[in-house]
Amino acid sequence: MIEKQRRDREIKAVLFDLDRTLLDRDASLKKFVVWQAEGMLRSQLEDPGLFTQRFIELDANGRVWKDEVYKILIEEFAISGWSVAELTTSYELCFSGFCQPKQGAIAAVKILHQEGFKLGLISNGKSPFQERNFNSLGISGFFDTVIVSAAVGLRKPDRAIFELAVQELGIRLPEAIFVGDNPIADIQGSKQAGMHSVYIPRYGEDLCKDADAVCKDFNNLPDIVRKAK
């Protein structure tokens, strides 16, 4: 009976969030904005550095979509010749070219894949924008399911989006670990769905009371997953 319970609880899959978990969004965004300010908007800006700083402030860690950001920037920096729609489209199509992974994330994913864990992605965001960003990291071939909220009409922390992921993986919720940086969407959401959770600290928040484990260094993630079995 004990052995059966152990098998029932055994972790078979690891699911990840994208932004600030696998993707170093802060570094990626800065690279993109610098490119835009010093490239396509070069003739429009006296101080590209100030534009970059203001963009990042208005972005509010991704909570404000870019049409609103560009609307304000065009007015503040007196940009002419570029519309909100054109600049937003530039962001949507070109951001993926500047995406870079969190340190150690790629190696951790490869190790988990080699050890036989099924892998999945659940990201809140626009589609196909998030899919392009994920694909640019070069690890999509290791993943068995990729779910973006806008594509399925569900968002974390809704239990249904976690259920959809494990259904596509052919496992049960208790057999999966979710790895993410958002204490509510990622950690509370996955825990309430019945999954094990691993918190990736952000903005100096090293603790998350709802998480089963905290991973400050992706080099430690495979061992955290192994111990959760």
C-alpha positions in Angstrom: 0.0 0.0 0.0 2.8 2.4 0.9 4.6 1.6 -2.3 1.5 2.3 -4.3 1.0 5.6 -2.6 4.6 6.5 -3.4 4.1 5.7 -7.1 1.0 7.8 -7.1 2.8 10.8 -5.8 6.0 10.4 -7.9 6.9 13.5 -9.9 6.7 12.8 -13.6 6.7 16.3 -15.1 8.0 19.8 -14.5 6.1 22.7 -15.8 7.5 26.2 -16.1 6.4 29.8 -16.3 8.1 31.9 -19.0 8.7 35.6 -18.0 11.3 36.0 -15.2 11.4 32.2 -14.8 12.9 30.7 -18.0 13.2 34.1 -19.7 15.3 36.9 -18.3 12.6 39.4 -19.2 14.3 42.5 -17.6 17.6 42.0 -19.5 15.8 41.1 -22.7 13.5 44.1 -22.6 16.4 46.5 -22.0 18.3 45.1 -24.9 15.2 45.5 -27.2 14.5 49.1 -26.0 18.1 50.2 -26.5 18.1 48.7 -30.0 14.8 50.6 -30.8 16.0 53.9 -29.3 19.4 53.8 -30.9 18.2 52.4 -34.2 14.8 53.0 -35.6 14.2 56.0 -33.4 17.7 57.5 -33.4 16.7 60.6 -35.4 13.8 61.2 -33.0 15.6 61.1 -29.7 18.1 63.5 -28.1 18.6 61.1 -25.2 18.1 57.4 -26.1 19.1 56.5 -22.5 16.2 58.5 -21.1 13.8 57.0 -23.5 15.0 53.5 -22.5 14.6 54.4 -18.8 11.1 55.8 -19.3 10.0 52.8 -21.4 11.0 50.4 -18.6 9.2 52.5 -16.0 6.0 52.7 -18.1 6.1 48.9 -18.9 5.6 48.3 -15.1 7.2 44.8 -15.2 5.0 43.8 -18.2 1.7 44.8 -16.6 1.1 47.5 -19.2 0.7 46.5 -22.8 2.9 48.4 -25.2 0.3 50.3 -27.1 -0.3 52.3 -23.9 3.4 52.7 -23.3 4.1 54.0 -26.8 1.1 56.3 -26.7 2.7 58.1 -23.7 6.3 58.0 -25.1 5.3 59.5 -28.4 3.8 62.5 -26.6 6.6 62.8 -24.0 9.4 62.6 -26.5 7.6 64.4 -29.4 8.1 61.5 -31.7 6.9 62.0 -35.2 6.8 59.7 -38.2 6.0 56.6 -36.1 2.5 55.7 -35.0 1.5 53.8 -31.9 0.5 50.8 -34.1 3.8 50.8 -35.9 5.9 50.9 -32.8 3.8 48.3 -31.1 4.1 46.0 -34.1 7.8 46.4 -33.9 7.8 45.3 -30.4 5.6 42.3 -31.1 7.7 41.1 -34.0 11.2 42.0 -32.9 11.3 41.4 -29.1 11.9 37.7 -29.6 15.2 38.5 -31.2 16.5 39.9 -28.0 15.3 37.2 -25.6 17.8 35.6 -23.3 17.3 32.9 -20.7 17.8 33.2 -17.0 21.2 32.1 -15.9 21.4 28.3 -15.6 17.8 27.7 -17.0 18.9 26.1 -20.2 21.2 23.6 -18.5 18.5 22.7 -15.9 15.9 22.1 -18.6 18.3 19.8 -20.5 19.2 17.8 -17.4 15.5 17.3 -16.5 14.8 16.2 -20.0 17.7 13.8 -20.0 16.4 12.3 -16.8 13.1 11.5 -18.3 10.8 14.2 -16.9 8.1 15.5 -19.2 8.3 19.2 -19.6 5.7 21.9 -20.1 5.2 25.6 -20.3 2.2 27.6 -19.0 2.5 31.4 -19.7 0.0 34.2 -19.2 0.3 36.5 -22.2 -0.5 37.2 -25.8 -0.3 34.7 -28.6 1.7 34.2 -30.7 4.0 36.7 -29.0 4.8 34.4 -26.1 5.3 31.4 -28.3 7.9 33.3 -30.4 9.7 34.5 -27.2 9.8 30.9 -25.9 11.0 29.5 -29.2 13.8 32.0 -29.3 15.4 30.4 -26.2 16.2 27.3 -28.2 14.7 24.7 -25.8 11.2 24.3 -27.2 12.2 20.9 -28.6 12.5 19.5 -25.1 8.9 20.5 -24.2 5.9 18.2 -24.5 3.3 21.0 -24.1 3.3 24.8 -24.5 0.2 26.7 -23.3 -0.2 30.4 -23.6 -3.2 32.0 -21.9 -4.5 34.0 -24.8 -4.5 30.9 -27.0 -6.7 28.8 -24.7 -8.8 31.4 -23.0 -7.6 30.6 -19.5 -5.1 32.3 -17.2 -3.1 31.4 -14.2 -4.1 31.0 -11.3 -7.2 29.4 -12.8 -7.0 25.7 -11.9 -8.3 24.8 -15.4 -5.1 25.9 -17.1 -3.1 23.6 -15.0 -5.5 20.8 -15.6 -5.2 21.4 -19.3 -1.4 21.1 -19.1 -1.4 17.8 -17.2 -4.1 16.4 -19.4 -1.9 17.1 -22.5 1.0 15.4 -20.7 -1.1 12.4 -19.8 -0.5 12.7 -16.0 -2.3 13.8 -12.9 -1.9 17.1 -11.1 0.0 15.6 -8.0 2.5 14.1 -10.4 3.7 17.6 -11.6 5.9 20.4 -10.3 5.3 24.0 -11.3 8.2 26.4 -11.4 7.5 30.1 -11.4 8.2 33.6 -10.1 4.7 34.9 -9.4 3.5 34.1 -5.8 -0.1 34.2 -6.8 -0.4 33.2 -10.4 2.3 30.5 -10.3 2.7 29.3 -6.8 -0.8 29.7 -5.2 -2.4 28.7 -8.5 -0.4 25.5 -8.9 -0.7 24.6 -5.2 -4.4 25.1 -5.1 -4.6 22.8 -8.2 -2.8 20.1 -6.3 0.7 20.4 -7.7 4.1 20.7 -6.1 5.5 24.2 -6.5 9.0 25.8 -6.7 9.4 29.5 -6.4 12.0 31.5 -8.4 12.7 34.7 -6.4 12.2 38.1 -8.0 12.8 41.7 -6.9 14.5 40.6 -3.8 11.6 38.5 -2.6 13.5 35.4 -1.5 10.7 33.8 0.4 7.3 32.5 -0.6 5.2 31.0 2.2 3.1 28.9 -0.2 5.9 27.3 -2.1 7.2 23.8 -1.4 10.7 24.9 -2.3 12.6 28.1 -3.3 15.2 27.9 -6.1 17.6 30.9 -6.1 20.0 29.2 -8.5 18.8 27.1 -11.5 21.8 24.8 -11.0 19.9 23.5 -8.0 16.6 22.9 -9.7 17.2 19.3 -10.9 18.1 18.3 -7.3 15.0 20.0 -5.9 12.9 18.1 -8.4 14.6 14.8 -7.5 14.0 15.3 -3.8 10.3 16.0 -4.5 9.7 12.5 -5.7 
